[in-house]
Amino acid sequence: MHEDERRNVALSNYERLAATLEQTTDPAQVIVLESCLDELRTEIGEAAEVTGTF
């Protein structure tokens, strides 16, 4: 997968998880979602460094 595609997929996943997090009241689920969002932030940043975007 090209870095631009990788970043776009990660951004899309990030947006979906962020929307889910806004609706979540279960503390355990909040912890898992926040962890996933952190991982996606890292992935988005790495892809941006490679492509020179952001």
PDB file of N, H, CA, C and O in Angstrom:
ATOM      1  N   MET A   1       0.852  -1.172   0.000  1.00  0.00           N
ATOM      2  CA  MET A   1       0.000   0.000   0.000  1.00  0.00           C
ATOM      3  C   MET A   1       0.901   1.239   0.000  1.00  0.00           C
ATOM      4  O   MET A   1       1.856   1.313   0.773  1.00  0.00           O
ATOM      5  N   HIS A   2       0.610   2.172  -0.831  1.00  0.00           N
ATOM      6  H   HIS A   2      -0.166   2.112  -1.458  1.00  0.00           H
ATOM      7  CA  HIS A   2       1.367   3.409  -0.883  1.00  0.00           C
ATOM      8  C   HIS A   2       1.115   4.220   0.377  1.00  0.00           C
ATOM      9  O   HIS A   2       0.078   4.076   1.025  1.00  0.00           O
ATOM     10  N   GLU A   3       2.062   5.066   0.715  1.00  0.00           N
ATOM     11  H   GLU A   3       2.904   5.184   0.190  1.00  0.00           H
ATOM     12  CA  GLU A   3       1.955   5.848   1.952  1.00  0.00           C
ATOM     13  C   GLU A   3       0.737   6.768   1.953  1.00  0.00           C
ATOM     14  O   GLU A   3       0.098   6.947   2.990  1.00  0.00           O
ATOM     15  N   ASP A   4       0.409   7.356   0.792  1.00  0.00           N
ATOM     16  H   ASP A   4       0.927   7.210  -0.051  1.00  0.00           H
ATOM     17  CA  ASP A   4      -0.792   8.209   0.736  1.00  0.00           C
ATOM     18  C   ASP A   4      -2.039   7.391   1.039  1.00  0.00           C
ATOM     19  O   ASP A   4      -2.918   7.843   1.773  1.00  0.00           O
ATOM     20  N   GLU A   5      -2.118   6.197   0.480  1.00  0.00           N
ATOM     21  H   GLU A   5      -1.404   5.830  -0.116  1.00  0.00           H
ATOM     22  CA  GLU A   5      -3.271   5.326   0.746  1.00  0.00           C
ATOM     23  C   GLU A   5      -3.298   4.924   2.211  1.00  0.00           C
ATOM     24  O   GLU A   5      -4.351   4.915   2.848  1.00  0.00           O
ATOM     25  N   ARG A   6      -2.135   4.596   2.730  1.00  0.00           N
ATOM     26  H   ARG A   6      -1.280   4.603   2.213  1.00  0.00           H
ATOM     27  CA  ARG A   6      -2.039   4.177   4.130  1.00  0.00           C
ATOM     28  C   ARG A   6      -2.536   5.305   5.038  1.00  0.00           C
ATOM     29  O   ARG A   6      -3.294   5.068   5.979  1.00  0.00           O
ATOM     30  N   ARG A   7      -2.100   6.531   4.744  1.00  0.00           N
ATOM     31  H   ARG A   7      -1.484   6.723   3.980  1.00  0.00           H
ATOM     32  CA  ARG A   7      -2.526   7.670   5.547  1.00  0.00           C
ATOM     33  C   ARG A   7      -4.027   7.890   5.430  1.00  0.00           C
ATOM     34  O   ARG A   7      -4.700   8.142   6.429  1.00  0.00           O
ATOM     35  N   ASN A   8      -4.555   7.796   4.212  1.00  0.00           N
ATOM     36  H   ASN A   8      -4.009   7.591   3.400  1.00  0.00           H
ATOM     37  CA  ASN A   8      -5.990   8.011   4.002  1.00  0.00           C
ATOM     38  C   ASN A   8      -6.825   6.973   4.734  1.00  0.00           C
ATOM     39  O   ASN A   8      -7.858   7.305   5.317  1.00  0.00           O
ATOM     40  N   VAL A   9      -6.386   5.719   4.709  1.00  0.00           N
ATOM     41  H   VAL A   9      -5.547   5.450   4.235  1.00  0.00           H
ATOM     42  CA  VAL A   9      -7.104   4.662   5.430  1.00  0.00           C
ATOM     43  C   VAL A   9      -7.035   4.935   6.932  1.00  0.00           C
ATOM     44  O   VAL A   9      -8.035   4.807   7.639  1.00  0.00           O
ATOM     45  N   ALA A  10      -5.862   5.305   7.409  1.00  0.00           N
ATOM     46  H   ALA A  10      -5.050   5.409   6.836  1.00  0.00           H
ATOM     47  CA  ALA A  10      -5.711   5.594   8.835  1.00  0.00           C
ATOM     48  C   ALA A  10      -6.578   6.784   9.245  1.00  0.00           C
ATOM     49  O   ALA A  10      -7.196   6.760  10.309  1.00  0.00           O
ATOM     50  N   LEU A  11      -6.627   7.823   8.411  1.00  0.00           N
ATOM     51  H   LEU A  11      -6.124   7.843   7.547  1.00  0.00           H
ATOM     52  CA  LEU A  11      -7.479   8.980   8.710  1.00  0.00           C
ATOM     53  C   LEU A  11      -8.950   8.591   8.762  1.00  0.00           C
ATOM     54  O   LEU A  11      -9.685   9.028   9.648  1.00  0.00           O
ATOM     55  N   SER A  12      -9.369   7.775   7.817  1.00  0.00           N
ATOM     56  H   SER A  12      -8.772   7.420   7.098  1.00  0.00           H
ATOM     57  CA  SER A  12     -10.754   7.321   7.782  1.00  0.00           C
ATOM     58  C   SER A  12     -11.084   6.508   9.045  1.00  0.00           C
ATOM     59  O   SER A  12     -12.123   6.710   9.674  1.00  0.00           O
ATOM     60  N   ASN A  13     -10.192   5.599   9.394  1.00  0.00           N
ATOM     61  H   ASN A  13      -9.348   5.435   8.883  1.00  0.00           H
ATOM     62  CA  ASN A  13     -10.391   4.792  10.599  1.00  0.00           C
ATOM     63  C   ASN A  13     -10.407   5.672  11.847  1.00  0.00           C
ATOM     64  O   ASN A  13     -11.195   5.452  12.768  1.00  0.00           O
ATOM     65  N   TYR A  14      -9.531   6.665  11.862  1.00  0.00           N
ATOM     66  H   TYR A  14      -8.892   6.844  11.114  1.00  0.00           H
ATOM     67  CA  TYR A  14      -9.459   7.582  12.990  1.00  0.00           C
ATOM     68  C   TYR A  14     -10.786   8.326  13.163  1.00  0.00           C
ATOM     69  O   TYR A  14     -11.308   8.433  14.273  1.00  0.00           O
ATOM     70  N   GLU A  15     -11.317   8.830  12.068  1.00  0.00           N
ATOM     71  H   GLU A  15     -10.893   8.743  11.166  1.00  0.00           H
ATOM     72  CA  GLU A  15     -12.581   9.565  12.124  1.00  0.00           C
ATOM     73  C   GLU A  15     -13.716   8.679  12.635  1.00  0.00           C
ATOM     74  O   GLU A  15     -14.537   9.112  13.444  1.00  0.00           O
ATOM     75  N   ARG A  16     -13.755   7.430  12.153  1.00  0.00           N
ATOM     76  H   ARG A  16     -13.088   7.078  11.495  1.00  0.00           H
ATOM     77  CA  ARG A  16     -14.814   6.514  12.604  1.00  0.00           C
ATOM     78  C   ARG A  16     -14.675   6.195  14.086  1.00  0.00           C
ATOM     79  O   ARG A  16     -15.663   6.192  14.821  1.00  0.00           O
ATOM     80  N   LEU A  17     -13.443   5.925  14.526  1.00  0.00           N
ATOM     81  H   LEU A  17     -12.641   5.928  13.929  1.00  0.00           H
ATOM     82  CA  LEU A  17     -13.242   5.605  15.940  1.00  0.00           C
ATOM     83  C   LEU A  17     -13.510   6.810  16.833  1.00  0.00           C
ATOM     84  O   LEU A  17     -14.058   6.662  17.925  1.00  0.00           O
ATOM     85  N   ALA A  18     -13.130   7.995  16.380  1.00  0.00           N
ATOM     86  H   ALA A  18     -12.684   8.115  15.492  1.00  0.00           H
ATOM     87  CA  ALA A  18     -13.392   9.206  17.161  1.00  0.00           C
ATOM     88  C   ALA A  18     -14.898   9.419  17.329  1.00  0.00           C
ATOM     89  O   ALA A  18     -15.360   9.798  18.405  1.00  0.00           O
ATOM     90  N   ALA A  19     -15.652   9.175  16.268  1.00  0.00           N
ATOM     91  H   ALA A  19     -15.277   8.867  15.394  1.00  0.00           H
ATOM     92  CA  ALA A  19     -17.111   9.299  16.350  1.00  0.00           C
ATOM     93  C   ALA A  19     -17.689   8.264  17.314  1.00  0.00           C
ATOM     94  O   ALA A  19     -18.609   8.560  18.075  1.00  0.00           O
ATOM     95  N   THR A  20     -17.148   7.067  17.275  1.00  0.00           N
ATOM     96  H   THR A  20     -16.401   6.826  16.657  1.00  0.00           H
ATOM     97  CA  THR A  20     -17.595   6.011  18.196  1.00  0.00           C
ATOM     98  C   THR A  20     -17.272   6.399  19.636  1.00  0.00           C
ATOM     99  O   THR A  20     -18.087   6.208  20.539  1.00  0.00           O
ATOM    100  N   LEU A  21     -16.072   6.948  19.839  1.00  0.00           N
ATOM    101  H   LEU A  21     -15.410   7.103  19.105  1.00  0.00           H
ATOM    102  CA  LEU A  21     -15.660   7.357  21.183  1.00  0.00           C
ATOM    103  C   LEU A  21     -16.609   8.409  21.757  1.00  0.00           C
ATOM    104  O   LEU A  21     -16.929   8.379  22.945  1.00  0.00           O
ATOM    105  N   GLU A  22     -17.049   9.325  20.924  1.00  0.00           N
ATOM    106  H   GLU A  22     -16.789   9.349  19.958  1.00  0.00           H
ATOM    107  CA  GLU A  22     -17.975  10.369  21.385  1.00  0.00           C
ATOM    108  C   GLU A  22     -19.285   9.776  21.898  1.00  0.00           C
ATOM    109  O   GLU A  22     -19.936  10.366  22.761  1.00  0.00           O
ATOM    110  N   GLN A  23     -19.673   8.622  21.376  1.00  0.00           N
ATOM    111  H   GLN A  23     -19.144   8.143  20.675  1.00  0.00           H
ATOM    112  CA  GLN A  23     -20.945   7.998  21.752  1.00  0.00           C
ATOM    113  C   GLN A  23     -20.800   6.971  22.876  1.00  0.00           C
ATOM    114  O   GLN A  23     -21.799   6.466  23.390  1.00  0.00           O
ATOM    115  N   THR A  24     -19.575   6.667  23.252  1.00  0.00           N
ATOM    116  H   THR A  24     -18.764   7.078  22.835  1.00  0.00           H
ATOM    117  CA  THR A  24     -19.312   5.591  24.199  1.00  0.00           C
ATOM    118  C   THR A  24     -19.330   6.080  25.637  1.00  0.00           C
ATOM    119  O   THR A  24     -18.747   7.114  25.964  1.00  0.00           O
ATOM    120  N   THR A  25     -20.009   5.321  26.493  1.00  0.00           N
ATOM    121  H   THR A  25     -20.482   4.481  26.227  1.00  0.00           H
ATOM    122  CA  THR A  25     -20.027   5.637  27.918  1.00  0.00           C
ATOM    123  C   THR A  25     -19.338   4.555  28.750  1.00  0.00           C
ATOM    124  O   THR A  25     -19.080   4.766  29.935  1.00  0.00           O
ATOM    125  N   ASP A  26     -19.043   3.423  28.161  1.00  0.00           N
ATOM    126  H   ASP A  26     -19.252   3.252  27.199  1.00  0.00           H
ATOM    127  CA  ASP A  26     -18.393   2.313  28.864  1.00  0.00           C
ATOM    128  C   ASP A  26     -16.906   2.647  29.064  1.00  0.00           C
ATOM    129  O   ASP A  26     -16.173   2.791  28.086  1.00  0.00           O
ATOM    130  N   PRO A  27     -16.457   2.771  30.317  1.00  0.00           N
ATOM    131  CA  PRO A  27     -15.063   3.143  30.581  1.00  0.00           C
ATOM    132  C   PRO A  27     -14.036   2.195  29.941  1.00  0.00           C
ATOM    133  O   PRO A  27     -12.994   2.645  29.464  1.00  0.00           O
ATOM    134  N   ALA A  28     -14.318   0.919  29.930  1.00  0.00           N
ATOM    135  H   ALA A  28     -15.164   0.553  30.317  1.00  0.00           H
ATOM    136  CA  ALA A  28     -13.382  -0.034  29.325  1.00  0.00           C
ATOM    137  C   ALA A  28     -13.275   0.194  27.819  1.00  0.00           C
ATOM    138  O   ALA A  28     -12.188   0.120  27.248  1.00  0.00           O
ATOM    139  N   GLN A  29     -14.389   0.466  27.196  1.00  0.00           N
ATOM    140  H   GLN A  29     -15.272   0.527  27.661  1.00  0.00           H
ATOM    141  CA  GLN A  29     -14.392   0.709  25.757  1.00  0.00           C
ATOM    142  C   GLN A  29     -13.679   2.031  25.435  1.00  0.00           C
ATOM    143  O   GLN A  29     -13.005   2.140  24.411  1.00  0.00           O
ATOM    144  N   VAL A  30     -13.825   3.018  26.298  1.00  0.00           N
ATOM    145  H   VAL A  30     -14.372   2.929  27.131  1.00  0.00           H
ATOM    146  CA  VAL A  30     -13.138   4.296  26.108  1.00  0.00           C
ATOM    147  C   VAL A  30     -11.622   4.079  26.106  1.00  0.00           C
ATOM    148  O   VAL A  30     -10.913   4.639  25.271  1.00  0.00           O
ATOM    149  N   ILE A  31     -11.135   3.275  27.032  1.00  0.00           N
ATOM    150  H   ILE A  31     -11.712   2.820  27.711  1.00  0.00           H
ATOM    151  CA  ILE A  31      -9.701   2.995  27.118  1.00  0.00           C
ATOM    152  C   ILE A  31      -9.200   2.326  25.840  1.00  0.00           C
ATOM    153  O   ILE A  31      -8.156   2.701  25.307  1.00  0.00           O
ATOM    154  N   VAL A  32      -9.939   1.346  25.356  1.00  0.00           N
ATOM    155  H   VAL A  32     -10.788   1.042  25.789  1.00  0.00           H
ATOM    156  CA  VAL A  32      -9.541   0.639  24.135  1.00  0.00           C
ATOM    157  C   VAL A  32      -9.562   1.592  22.939  1.00  0.00           C
ATOM    158  O   VAL A  32      -8.621   1.610  22.145  1.00  0.00           O
ATOM    159  N   LEU A  33     -10.614   2.374  22.809  1.00  0.00           N
ATOM    160  H   LEU A  33     -11.378   2.360  23.454  1.00  0.00           H
ATOM    161  CA  LEU A  33     -10.721   3.303  21.683  1.00  0.00           C
ATOM    162  C   LEU A  33      -9.617   4.353  21.722  1.00  0.00           C
ATOM    163  O   LEU A  33      -9.048   4.690  20.684  1.00  0.00           O
ATOM    164  N   GLU A  34      -9.310   4.870  22.899  1.00  0.00           N
ATOM    165  H   GLU A  34      -9.772   4.597  23.742  1.00  0.00           H
ATOM    166  CA  GLU A  34      -8.239   5.860  23.001  1.00  0.00           C
ATOM    167  C   GLU A  34      -6.892   5.259  22.621  1.00  0.00           C
ATOM    168  O   GLU A  34      -6.062   5.924  22.002  1.00  0.00           O
ATOM    169  N   SER A  35      -6.681   4.019  22.988  1.00  0.00           N
ATOM    170  H   SER A  35      -7.356   3.479  23.491  1.00  0.00           H
ATOM    171  CA  SER A  35      -5.445   3.330  22.613  1.00  0.00           C
ATOM    172  C   SER A  35      -5.355   3.175  21.092  1.00  0.00           C
ATOM    173  O   SER A  35      -4.303   3.410  20.497  1.00  0.00           O
ATOM    174  N   CYS A  36      -6.455   2.781  20.479  1.00  0.00           N
ATOM    175  H   CYS A  36      -7.310   2.589  20.962  1.00  0.00           H
ATOM    176  CA  CYS A  36      -6.498   2.640  19.016  1.00  0.00           C
ATOM    177  C   CYS A  36      -6.262   3.987  18.335  1.00  0.00           C
ATOM    178  O   CYS A  36      -5.549   4.061  17.334  1.00  0.00           O
ATOM    179  N   LEU A  37      -6.852   5.042  18.870  1.00  0.00           N
ATOM    180  H   LEU A  37      -7.430   4.982  19.683  1.00  0.00           H
ATOM    181  CA  LEU A  37      -6.659   6.376  18.302  1.00  0.00           C
ATOM    182  C   LEU A  37      -5.197   6.807  18.406  1.00  0.00           C
ATOM    183  O   LEU A  37      -4.669   7.432  17.486  1.00  0.00           O
ATOM    184  N   ASP A  38      -4.542   6.479  19.516  1.00  0.00           N
ATOM    185  H   ASP A  38      -4.971   5.972  20.264  1.00  0.00           H
ATOM    186  CA  ASP A  38      -3.117   6.800  19.657  1.00  0.00           C
ATOM    187  C   ASP A  38      -2.286   6.087  18.594  1.00  0.00           C
ATOM    188  O   ASP A  38      -1.391   6.679  17.989  1.00  0.00           O
ATOM    189  N   GLU A  39      -2.592   4.813  18.375  1.00  0.00           N
ATOM    190  H   GLU A  39      -3.319   4.332  18.866  1.00  0.00           H
ATOM    191  CA  GLU A  39      -1.872   4.048  17.353  1.00  0.00           C
ATOM    192  C   GLU A  39      -2.097   4.644  15.966  1.00  0.00           C
ATOM    193  O   GLU A  39      -1.165   4.738  15.167  1.00  0.00           O
ATOM    194  N   LEU A  40      -3.318   5.040  15.688  1.00  0.00           N
ATOM    195  H   LEU A  40      -4.075   4.964  16.337  1.00  0.00           H
ATOM    196  CA  LEU A  40      -3.617   5.637  14.384  1.00  0.00           C
ATOM    197  C   LEU A  40      -2.916   6.987  14.214  1.00  0.00           C
ATOM    198  O   LEU A  40      -2.447   7.310  13.123  1.00  0.00           O
ATOM    199  N   ARG A  41      -2.844   7.771  15.288  1.00  0.00           N
ATOM    200  H   ARG A  41      -3.224   7.508  16.175  1.00  0.00           H
ATOM    201  CA  ARG A  41      -2.114   9.047  15.217  1.00  0.00           C
ATOM    202  C   ARG A  41      -0.657   8.805  14.830  1.00  0.00           C
ATOM    203  O   ARG A  41      -0.090   9.537  14.019  1.00  0.00           O
ATOM    204  N   THR A  42      -0.064   7.780  15.412  1.00  0.00           N
ATOM    205  H   THR A  42      -0.524   7.185  16.071  1.00  0.00           H
ATOM    206  CA  THR A  42       1.321   7.432  15.097  1.00  0.00           C
ATOM    207  C   THR A  42       1.442   7.015  13.644  1.00  0.00           C
ATOM    208  O   THR A  42       2.345   7.463  12.937  1.00  0.00           O
ATOM    209  N   GLU A  43       0.532   6.158  13.194  1.00  0.00           N
ATOM    210  H   GLU A  43      -0.202   5.794  13.768  1.00  0.00           H
ATOM    211  CA  GLU A  43       0.564   5.695  11.806  1.00  0.00           C
ATOM    212  C   GLU A  43       0.371   6.845  10.826  1.00  0.00           C
ATOM    213  O   GLU A  43       1.051   6.917   9.802  1.00  0.00           O
ATOM    214  N   ILE A  44      -0.546   7.733  11.137  1.00  0.00           N
ATOM    215  H   ILE A  44      -1.099   7.675  11.968  1.00  0.00           H
ATOM    216  CA  ILE A  44      -0.796   8.891  10.269  1.00  0.00           C
ATOM    217  C   ILE A  44       0.465   9.757  10.200  1.00  0.00           C
ATOM    218  O   ILE A  44       0.856  10.209   9.123  1.00  0.00           O
ATOM    219  N   GLY A  45       1.091   9.982  11.344  1.00  0.00           N
ATOM    220  H   GLY A  45       0.774   9.615  12.219  1.00  0.00           H
ATOM    221  CA  GLY A  45       2.308  10.787  11.388  1.00  0.00           C
ATOM    222  C   GLY A  45       3.448  10.164  10.610  1.00  0.00           C
ATOM    223  O   GLY A  45       4.176  10.867   9.909  1.00  0.00           O
ATOM    224  N   GLU A  46       3.615   8.844  10.723  1.00  0.00           N
ATOM    225  H   GLU A  46       3.023   8.273  11.292  1.00  0.00           H
ATOM    226  CA  GLU A  46       4.676   8.160   9.988  1.00  0.00           C
ATOM    227  C   GLU A  46       4.445   8.246   8.487  1.00  0.00           C
ATOM    228  O   GLU A  46       5.380   8.489   7.724  1.00  0.00           O
ATOM    229  N   ALA A  47       3.213   8.049   8.066  1.00  0.00           N
ATOM    230  H   ALA A  47       2.453   7.852   8.686  1.00  0.00           H
ATOM    231  CA  ALA A  47       2.897   8.124   6.636  1.00  0.00           C
ATOM    232  C   ALA A  47       3.110   9.544   6.128  1.00  0.00           C
ATOM    233  O   ALA A  47       3.568   9.741   5.002  1.00  0.00           O
ATOM    234  N   ALA A  48       2.781  10.526   6.948  1.00  0.00           N
ATOM    235  H   ALA A  48       2.409  10.365   7.863  1.00  0.00           H
ATOM    236  CA  ALA A  48       2.953  11.919   6.538  1.00  0.00           C
ATOM    237  C   ALA A  48       4.433  12.265   6.380  1.00  0.00           C
ATOM    238  O   ALA A  48       4.805  13.014   5.477  1.00  0.00           O
ATOM    239  N   GLU A  49       5.271  11.722   7.255  1.00  0.00           N
ATOM    240  H   GLU A  49       4.969  11.114   7.989  1.00  0.00           H
ATOM    241  CA  GLU A  49       6.710  11.979   7.153  1.00  0.00           C
ATOM    242  C   GLU A  49       7.275  11.425   5.855  1.00  0.00           C
ATOM    243  O   GLU A  49       8.105  12.065   5.210  1.00  0.00           O
ATOM    244  N   VAL A  50       6.828  10.245   5.477  1.00  0.00           N
ATOM    245  H   VAL A  50       6.154   9.726   6.001  1.00  0.00           H
ATOM    246  CA  VAL A  50       7.325   9.601   4.261  1.00  0.00           C
ATOM    247  C   VAL A  50       6.877  10.357   3.020  1.00  0.00           C
ATOM    248  O   VAL A  50       7.647  10.517   2.074  1.00  0.00           O
ATOM    249  N   THR A  51       5.634  10.821   3.022  1.00  0.00           N
ATOM    250  H   THR A  51       5.007  10.690   3.791  1.00  0.00           H
ATOM    251  CA  THR A  51       5.094  11.485   1.834  1.00  0.00           C
ATOM    252  C   THR A  51       5.368  12.981   1.819  1.00  0.00           C
ATOM    253  O   THR A  51       5.191  13.635   0.791  1.00  0.00           O
ATOM    254  N   GLY A  52       5.801  13.528   2.955  1.00  0.00           N
ATOM    255  H   GLY A  52       5.945  12.997   3.790  1.00  0.00           H
ATOM    256  CA  GLY A  52       6.057  14.962   3.028  1.00  0.00           C
ATOM    257  C   GLY A  52       4.806  15.792   3.196  1.00  0.00           C
ATOM    258  O   GLY A  52       4.838  17.006   2.991  1.00  0.00           O
ATOM    259  N   THR A  53       3.690  15.155   3.569  1.00  0.00           N
ATOM    260  H   THR A  53       3.664  14.170   3.736  1.00  0.00           H
ATOM    261  CA  THR A  53       2.449  15.884   3.831  1.00  0.00           C
ATOM    262  C   THR A  53       2.323  16.096   5.322  1.00  0.00           C
ATOM    263  O   THR A  53       2.933  15.374   6.111  1.00  0.00           O
ATOM    264  N   PHE A  54       1.540  17.077   5.710  1.00  0.00           N
ATOM    265  H   PHE A  54       1.044  17.663   5.070  1.00  0.00           H
ATOM    266  CA  PHE A  54       1.312  17.477   7.110  1.00  0.00           C
ATOM    267  C   PHE A  54       2.455  18.313   7.571  1.00  0.00           C
ATOM    268  O   PHE A  54       2.470  18.758   8.719  1.00  0.00           O
TER     269      PHE A  54
END
